[in-house]
Amino acid sequence: MWAYAYMKGWKSNENMDFNFYNAHDINSARDTSDVESIKAQLRIRMANAKQMVLLVGEKTKGLRTYIPWEIELARQKDIPIIVANLNKKRGYDADRCPSAIGSEVYTMHVAFYAKIIQYALDNFAEEYSEYKDKKSGNYRYVDSVYEKLDL
């Protein structure tokens, strides 16, 4: 939750070039004790999503209720997935990334920094559209992209 709060803070900071469409602003589950109620609200949130940012932290791999389900829904809806590693790793982190990401889906893995996440938000959806039928697996941006962004 802290990382999500950071992203919302980056978005509201007028001195930062960071923007994203926050699907969580659309609605919230009325009955948070009911898994199906929460999933119904998540379906609505993802109905018009253009891409998904998955925040991957220390415990993400072990989460079994919503994360794998959301990943599968994104895959079914052909939504590009950007994986942001909270430990700042620039590529796929097998120790933390949920197995639902798998190696058969084309995903972009970045470190949790505003500049590279924004770069991925600005560029990956188009790359995904162009290469999704030709590529699969977990990709990362080369170091020169990070250097260009002063990271």
CORLIN-V964007 format. One record per backbone hydrogen bond with DSSP energy under -0.5 kcal/mol. NH is the residue of the N-H (numbers start at 1). CO is the residue of the C=O. If there is no record, write none. Layout:
nh=NH co=CO
nh=NH co=CO
This chain:
nh=5 co=1
nh=6 co=2
nh=7 co=3
nh=8 co=4
nh=9 co=5
nh=10 co=6
nh=11 co=7
nh=12 co=8
nh=13 co=9
nh=14 co=12
nh=16 co=13
nh=18 co=16
nh=22 co=20
nh=23 co=21
nh=25 co=22
nh=26 co=23
nh=27 co=23
nh=32 co=30
nh=34 co=31
nh=35 co=33
nh=38 co=34
nh=39 co=35
nh=40 co=36
nh=41 co=37
nh=42 co=38
nh=43 co=39
nh=44 co=40
nh=45 co=41
nh=46 co=42
nh=47 co=43
nh=47 co=44
nh=49 co=46
nh=52 co=80
nh=54 co=52
nh=54 co=82
nh=55 co=53
nh=56 co=54
nh=56 co=84
nh=57 co=55
nh=60 co=57
nh=62 co=59
nh=63 co=59
nh=63 co=60
nh=70 co=66
nh=71 co=67
nh=72 co=68
nh=73 co=69
nh=74 co=70
nh=75 co=71
nh=76 co=72
nh=77 co=73
nh=78 co=75
nh=79 co=74
nh=80 co=50
nh=80 co=78
nh=81 co=106
nh=82 co=52
nh=82 co=80
nh=83 co=81
nh=83 co=108
nh=84 co=54
nh=84 co=82
nh=85 co=83
nh=85 co=110
nh=86 co=56
nh=86 co=84
nh=88 co=85
nh=94 co=92
nh=96 co=93
nh=97 co=93
nh=101 co=98
nh=102 co=98
nh=105 co=101
nh=107 co=105
nh=107 co=137
nh=108 co=81
nh=109 co=139
nh=110 co=83
nh=112 co=85
nh=113 co=111
nh=117 co=113
nh=118 co=114
nh=119 co=115
nh=120 co=116
nh=121 co=117
nh=122 co=118
nh=123 co=119
nh=124 co=120
nh=125 co=120
nh=127 co=123
nh=128 co=124
nh=129 co=125
nh=130 co=126
nh=131 co=127
nh=132 co=128
nh=134 co=131
nh=135 co=131
nh=139 co=107
nh=139 co=137
nh=141 co=109
nh=145 co=142
nh=146 co=142
nh=147 co=143
nh=148 co=144
nh=149 co=145
nh=150 co=147
nh=151 co=146
